[in-house]
Amino acid sequence: MKNVVLFRFHLSLNDFLFHSKKNQFIEYSFNGNPSVKDDIEAIGIPHVEVDVILQNNHPIPFTANISNKDIVEVYPSKHQLELPENYTLRSSFPLQFILDVHLGGLARKLRLLGFDTYYETNYSDHFIAQTALTEQRIVLTRDIGLLKHKSIEWGYWLRSQHTKEQLREVMQRYQLYQLIQPFRRCLSCNGSIAPVEKIAIAHQLPQNIYDAFPDFYQCGNCKKIYWKGSHYDRMIGFIESIKKSEMQS
């Protein structure tokens, strides 16, 4: 005879459920003695989106087992409820990211704002999972399956397919607005940017650019050169719009 437990997923965790199962108790049947983490992911919720699990009103870890007729309530990382601090499964998170292949636009925006962001078009899921583990990075992806990888501790499933909205999601989810430090990261490779003597890079610049601008900056990794051309004002406008959006969120 199968065992049955009632699950209820709160707030943003409902984004992973079919409409008929949102915001209500779901009957879940199981055999054996599975961990609550395995059951949550079998229903469709990646563990990285979960912050609090209550089994019959008591907090439990991912490794806890569920029993017949249990009532399990699951809350997202930003659960917005007045639950005790010791209920949380995630007391902190890193501020370094690794993105999957489809998020090049988001990677550039995060780098522009100064956030350490790994991104290459040839990253495999295995590489992303292993790098996230060894370097303590948050995985950002549109692939729910990737976030169910056991070695990934921090991650977020981007709801939107549009770069501007994706950036808003990440800024809100990880409360990054007060941590913006623009023009510190290379948009191309994520390396650190620093001022460079004009004369040292003269041979790499067109004469008209060399004559027109007094200050230059260079990536310590890929050696790309930056200066405050017409694009700079557009970037400043974009950064200011991001800062203002915090007040509207």
C-alpha positions as a Markdown table, in Angstrom:
| # | Residue | x | y | z |
|---|---|---|---|---|
| 1 | Met | 0.0 | 0.0 | 0.0 |
| 2 | Lys | 1.3 | 3.4 | -1.0 |
| 3 | Asn | 1.9 | 6.2 | 1.5 |
| 4 | Val | 0.4 | 9.6 | 1.0 |
| 5 | Val | 1.6 | 13.0 | 2.2 |
| 6 | Leu | 0.1 | 16.4 | 1.7 |
| 7 | Phe | 2.4 | 19.1 | 0.2 |
| 8 | Arg | 1.7 | 22.8 | -0.1 |
| 9 | Phe | 4.1 | 25.1 | -1.9 |
| 10 | His | 4.0 | 28.8 | -1.1 |
| 11 | Leu | 4.5 | 32.1 | -3.0 |
| 12 | Ser | 7.0 | 31.9 | -5.9 |
| 13 | Leu | 7.3 | 28.1 | -5.6 |
| 14 | Asn | 3.9 | 27.9 | -7.3 |
| 15 | Asp | 5.7 | 29.1 | -10.5 |
| 16 | Phe | 6.8 | 25.5 | -11.0 |
| 17 | Leu | 3.4 | 23.9 | -10.7 |
| 18 | Phe | 0.5 | 23.3 | -13.1 |
| 19 | His | -2.3 | 25.8 | -12.6 |
| 20 | Ser | -4.5 | 23.0 | -11.0 |
| 21 | Lys | -2.0 | 22.5 | -8.2 |
| 22 | Lys | -1.1 | 26.1 | -7.4 |
| 23 | Asn | -1.8 | 27.5 | -3.9 |
| 24 | Gln | -3.4 | 24.3 | -2.5 |
| 25 | Phe | -2.5 | 21.1 | -0.8 |
| 26 | Ile | -1.3 | 18.4 | -3.2 |
| 27 | Glu | -1.5 | 14.7 | -2.5 |
| 28 | Tyr | 1.8 | 12.9 | -3.1 |
| 29 | Ser | 2.1 | 9.2 | -3.1 |
| 30 | Phe | 5.4 | 7.4 | -2.4 |
| 31 | Asn | 7.0 | 4.1 | -1.5 |
| 32 | Gly | 9.9 | 3.4 | 0.7 |
| 33 | Asn | 11.6 | 6.0 | 2.8 |
| 34 | Pro | 12.5 | 9.0 | 0.5 |
| 35 | Ser | 14.1 | 12.3 | 1.7 |
| 36 | Val | 11.9 | 15.3 | 1.5 |
| 37 | Lys | 14.4 | 16.9 | -1.0 |
| 38 | Asp | 13.8 | 14.0 | -3.4 |
| 39 | Asp | 10.1 | 14.3 | -3.1 |
| 40 | Ile | 10.1 | 18.1 | -3.6 |
| 41 | Glu | 12.1 | 17.7 | -6.8 |
| 42 | Ala | 10.0 | 14.9 | -8.0 |
| 43 | Ile | 7.0 | 17.2 | -7.8 |
| 44 | Gly | 9.0 | 19.7 | -9.9 |
| 45 | Ile | 10.6 | 22.2 | -7.5 |
| 46 | Pro | 14.4 | 22.6 | -7.7 |
| 47 | His | 15.9 | 22.5 | -4.2 |
| 48 | Val | 17.8 | 25.7 | -4.6 |
| 49 | Glu | 14.5 | 27.7 | -4.6 |
| 50 | Val | 13.5 | 26.3 | -1.2 |
| 51 | Asp | 14.4 | 28.0 | 2.1 |
| 52 | Val | 12.0 | 26.6 | 4.7 |
| 53 | Ile | 10.4 | 23.2 | 5.0 |
| 54 | Leu | 7.8 | 22.5 | 7.7 |
| 55 | Gln | 6.8 | 18.9 | 8.5 |
| 56 | Asn | 3.7 | 18.9 | 10.6 |
| 57 | Asn | 4.6 | 22.5 | 11.6 |
| 58 | His | 8.2 | 21.6 | 12.6 |
| 59 | Pro | 11.2 | 22.7 | 10.5 |
| 60 | Ile | 13.2 | 20.0 | 8.9 |
| 61 | Pro | 16.4 | 19.7 | 6.7 |
| 62 | Phe | 16.4 | 18.4 | 3.1 |
| 63 | Thr | 17.7 | 15.0 | 4.3 |
| 64 | Ala | 14.7 | 14.4 | 6.6 |
| 65 | Asn | 12.3 | 11.6 | 5.7 |
| 66 | Ile | 8.6 | 11.9 | 5.3 |
| 67 | Ser | 6.0 | 9.5 | 6.6 |
| 68 | Asn | 2.5 | 8.5 | 5.7 |
| 69 | Lys | -0.1 | 11.3 | 6.4 |
| 70 | Asp | 2.5 | 14.0 | 7.0 |
| 71 | Ile | 1.6 | 17.6 | 6.1 |
| 72 | Val | 4.6 | 19.3 | 4.5 |
| 73 | Glu | 4.7 | 23.1 | 3.8 |
| 74 | Val | 7.5 | 24.5 | 1.7 |
| 75 | Tyr | 8.5 | 28.1 | 1.4 |
| 76 | Pro | 10.8 | 29.9 | -1.1 |
| 77 | Ser | 14.1 | 31.6 | -0.4 |
| 78 | Lys | 12.5 | 34.9 | 0.0 |
| 79 | His | 9.5 | 33.6 | 1.9 |
| 80 | Gln | 8.3 | 36.9 | 3.2 |
| 81 | Leu | 6.8 | 35.3 | 6.3 |
| 82 | Glu | 7.5 | 35.9 | 9.9 |
| 83 | Leu | 9.1 | 32.6 | 10.6 |
| 84 | Pro | 12.0 | 32.1 | 13.1 |
| 85 | Glu | 15.5 | 32.7 | 11.8 |
| 86 | Asn | 16.5 | 29.2 | 12.7 |
| 87 | Tyr | 13.9 | 27.7 | 10.3 |
| 88 | Thr | 15.9 | 28.8 | 7.2 |
| 89 | Leu | 18.0 | 26.3 | 5.3 |
| 90 | Arg | 20.1 | 29.1 | 3.7 |
| 91 | Ser | 21.5 | 31.6 | 6.1 |
| 92 | Ser | 23.7 | 33.3 | 3.5 |
| 93 | Phe | 24.7 | 33.1 | -0.2 |
| 94 | Pro | 27.7 | 34.1 | -2.3 |
| 95 | Leu | 27.7 | 37.1 | -4.6 |
| 96 | Gln | 29.4 | 35.4 | -7.5 |
| 97 | Phe | 27.4 | 34.0 | -10.4 |
| 98 | Ile | 27.8 | 31.4 | -13.2 |
| 99 | Leu | 25.3 | 31.6 | -16.1 |
| 100 | Asp | 24.2 | 29.0 | -18.7 |
| 101 | Val | 24.6 | 29.3 | -22.4 |
| 102 | His | 21.4 | 31.3 | -23.2 |
| 103 | Leu | 22.1 | 34.2 | -20.9 |
| 104 | Gly | 24.9 | 36.3 | -22.6 |
| 105 | Gly | 22.9 | 39.5 | -22.3 |
| 106 | Leu | 22.3 | 39.1 | -18.6 |
| 107 | Ala | 26.0 | 38.3 | -18.1 |
| 108 | Arg | 27.1 | 41.6 | -19.7 |
| 109 | Lys | 24.6 | 43.6 | -17.6 |
| 110 | Leu | 25.8 | 42.0 | -14.3 |
| 111 | Arg | 29.4 | 42.6 | -15.2 |
| 112 | Leu | 28.6 | 46.2 | -16.1 |
| 113 | Leu | 27.2 | 46.6 | -12.6 |
| 114 | Gly | 30.4 | 45.1 | -11.1 |
| 115 | Phe | 29.3 | 41.6 | -10.3 |
| 116 | Asp | 31.6 | 38.6 | -10.7 |
| 117 | Thr | 29.9 | 36.7 | -13.5 |
| 118 | Tyr | 31.1 | 33.6 | -15.3 |
| 119 | Tyr | 29.7 | 33.0 | -18.8 |
| 120 | Glu | 30.8 | 31.3 | -21.9 |
| 121 | Thr | 28.8 | 29.8 | -24.7 |
| 122 | Asn | 30.5 | 26.4 | -24.4 |
| 123 | Tyr | 29.8 | 25.7 | -20.7 |
| 124 | Ser | 28.3 | 22.3 | -20.2 |
| 125 | Asp | 25.8 | 21.5 | -17.4 |
| 126 | His | 28.5 | 19.4 | -15.7 |
| 127 | Phe | 31.0 | 22.3 | -15.8 |
| 128 | Ile | 28.5 | 24.7 | -14.4 |
| 129 | Ala | 27.6 | 22.4 | -11.6 |
| 130 | Gln | 31.2 | 21.7 | -10.7 |
| 131 | Thr | 32.3 | 25.3 | -10.9 |
| 132 | Ala | 29.4 | 26.4 | -8.8 |
| 133 | Leu | 30.4 | 23.9 | -6.1 |
| 134 | Thr | 34.2 | 24.5 | -6.1 |
| 135 | Glu | 34.0 | 28.3 | -6.4 |
| 136 | Gln | 30.8 | 28.9 | -4.4 |
| 137 | Arg | 28.8 | 30.5 | -7.2 |
| 138 | Ile | 25.1 | 31.1 | -7.7 |
| 139 | Val | 23.8 | 29.3 | -10.9 |
| 140 | Leu | 21.4 | 31.5 | -13.0 |
| 141 | Thr | 19.5 | 29.5 | -15.6 |
| 142 | Arg | 16.3 | 29.0 | -17.5 |
| 143 | Asp | 16.9 | 25.2 | -17.2 |
| 144 | Ile | 15.0 | 23.8 | -14.2 |
| 145 | Gly | 16.7 | 20.4 | -14.6 |
| 146 | Leu | 20.1 | 22.0 | -14.2 |
| 147 | Leu | 19.1 | 23.4 | -10.8 |
| 148 | Lys | 18.2 | 19.9 | -9.5 |
| 149 | His | 21.9 | 18.8 | -9.8 |
| 150 | Lys | 22.9 | 17.6 | -6.3 |
| 151 | Ser | 26.1 | 19.6 | -6.2 |
| 152 | Ile | 24.4 | 23.0 | -6.8 |
| 153 | Glu | 23.7 | 24.7 | -3.5 |
| 154 | Trp | 22.7 | 28.2 | -4.7 |
| 155 | Gly | 20.7 | 28.9 | -7.8 |
| 156 | Tyr | 17.7 | 30.7 | -9.3 |
| 157 | Trp | 15.4 | 29.8 | -12.2 |
| 158 | Leu | 14.8 | 33.0 | -14.3 |
| 159 | Arg | 11.1 | 33.3 | -14.9 |
| 160 | Ser | 11.5 | 35.8 | -17.8 |
| 161 | Gln | 13.1 | 35.3 | -21.2 |
| 162 | His | 13.9 | 39.0 | -21.6 |
| 163 | Thr | 17.2 | 40.4 | -20.4 |
| 164 | Lys | 15.9 | 43.5 | -18.7 |
| 165 | Glu | 13.3 | 41.6 | -16.7 |
| 166 | Gln | 15.9 | 38.9 | -15.9 |
| 167 | Leu | 18.2 | 41.5 | -14.4 |
| 168 | Arg | 15.4 | 42.9 | -12.3 |
| 169 | Glu | 14.6 | 39.4 | -11.0 |
| 170 | Val | 18.3 | 38.8 | -10.0 |
| 171 | Met | 18.7 | 42.3 | -8.4 |
| 172 | Gln | 15.6 | 41.7 | -6.3 |
| 173 | Arg | 16.2 | 38.1 | -5.4 |
| 174 | Tyr | 19.7 | 38.8 | -4.1 |
| 175 | Gln | 19.2 | 42.4 | -3.0 |
| 176 | Leu | 22.1 | 43.7 | -5.1 |
| 177 | Tyr | 21.0 | 47.3 | -5.5 |
| 178 | Gln | 23.3 | 48.6 | -2.7 |
| 179 | Leu | 26.2 | 46.6 | -4.0 |
| 180 | Ile | 26.5 | 48.1 | -7.5 |
| 181 | Gln | 30.1 | 49.1 | -8.4 |
| 182 | Pro | 30.0 | 49.7 | -12.1 |
| 183 | Phe | 32.9 | 49.6 | -14.6 |
| 184 | Arg | 35.0 | 47.2 | -12.5 |
| 185 | Arg | 34.5 | 44.1 | -14.7 |
| 186 | Cys | 35.3 | 43.5 | -18.4 |
| 187 | Leu | 32.1 | 43.0 | -20.3 |
| 188 | Ser | 33.8 | 40.4 | -22.6 |
| 189 | Cys | 35.6 | 38.2 | -20.1 |
| 190 | Asn | 34.7 | 39.2 | -16.5 |
| 191 | Gly | 38.3 | 40.2 | -15.8 |
| 192 | Ser | 39.1 | 43.2 | -13.5 |
| 193 | Ile | 39.4 | 46.6 | -15.2 |
| 194 | Ala | 42.0 | 49.1 | -14.0 |
| 195 | Pro | 43.4 | 52.5 | -15.3 |
| 196 | Val | 46.3 | 52.2 | -17.7 |
| 197 | Glu | 48.9 | 54.7 | -18.8 |
| 198 | Lys | 47.9 | 56.1 | -22.2 |
| 199 | Ile | 51.4 | 55.9 | -23.6 |
| 200 | Ala | 51.6 | 52.1 | -22.8 |
| 201 | Ile | 48.6 | 51.3 | -25.1 |
| 202 | Ala | 49.2 | 53.9 | -27.8 |
| 203 | His | 50.1 | 51.2 | -30.4 |
| 204 | Gln | 46.7 | 49.5 | -29.8 |
| 205 | Leu | 44.5 | 52.6 | -30.4 |
| 206 | Pro | 43.4 | 54.4 | -33.5 |
| 207 | Gln | 45.0 | 57.8 | -33.7 |
| 208 | Asn | 41.6 | 59.7 | -33.5 |
| 209 | Ile | 40.7 | 57.8 | -30.3 |
| 210 | Tyr | 44.1 | 58.3 | -28.7 |
| 211 | Asp | 43.9 | 62.1 | -29.4 |
| 212 | Ala | 40.3 | 62.5 | -28.3 |
| 213 | Phe | 40.3 | 60.9 | -24.8 |
| 214 | Pro | 42.6 | 61.5 | -21.8 |
| 215 | Asp | 41.8 | 58.4 | -19.7 |
| 216 | Phe | 41.9 | 54.7 | -20.6 |
| 217 | Tyr | 41.2 | 51.5 | -18.8 |
| 218 | Gln | 42.3 | 47.9 | -19.5 |
| 219 | Cys | 41.2 | 44.4 | -18.6 |
| 220 | Gly | 43.9 | 42.6 | -16.7 |
| 221 | Asn | 42.8 | 39.3 | -18.3 |
| 222 | Cys | 42.0 | 39.7 | -22.0 |
| 223 | Lys | 43.7 | 43.2 | -22.3 |
| 224 | Lys | 40.6 | 44.8 | -23.9 |
| 225 | Ile | 40.8 | 48.6 | -23.7 |
| 226 | Tyr | 38.0 | 50.9 | -22.5 |
| 227 | Trp | 37.4 | 54.7 | -22.7 |
| 228 | Lys | 34.6 | 57.0 | -22.0 |
| 229 | Gly | 33.2 | 57.4 | -25.4 |
| 230 | Ser | 29.6 | 58.0 | -26.5 |
| 231 | His | 28.6 | 54.6 | -25.1 |
| 232 | Tyr | 29.7 | 55.7 | -21.6 |
| 233 | Asp | 26.7 | 58.1 | -21.2 |
| 234 | Arg | 24.3 | 55.4 | -22.3 |
| 235 | Met | 25.8 | 53.1 | -19.7 |
| 236 | Ile | 25.5 | 55.7 | -17.0 |
| 237 | Gly | 21.9 | 56.2 | -17.9 |
| 238 | Phe | 21.2 | 52.5 | -17.7 |
| 239 | Ile | 22.9 | 52.2 | -14.3 |
| 240 | Glu | 20.9 | 55.1 | -12.9 |
| 241 | Ser | 17.7 | 53.5 | -14.2 |
| 242 | Ile | 18.6 | 50.3 | -12.3 |
| 243 | Lys | 19.2 | 52.2 | -9.1 |
| 244 | Lys | 15.9 | 54.0 | -9.5 |
| 245 | Ser | 14.0 | 50.7 | -10.1 |
| 246 | Glu | 14.9 | 49.6 | -6.5 |
| 247 | Met | 12.5 | 52.3 | -5.2 |
| 248 | Gln | 9.7 | 51.0 | -7.5 |
| 249 | Ser | 10.1 | 47.3 | -6.5 |
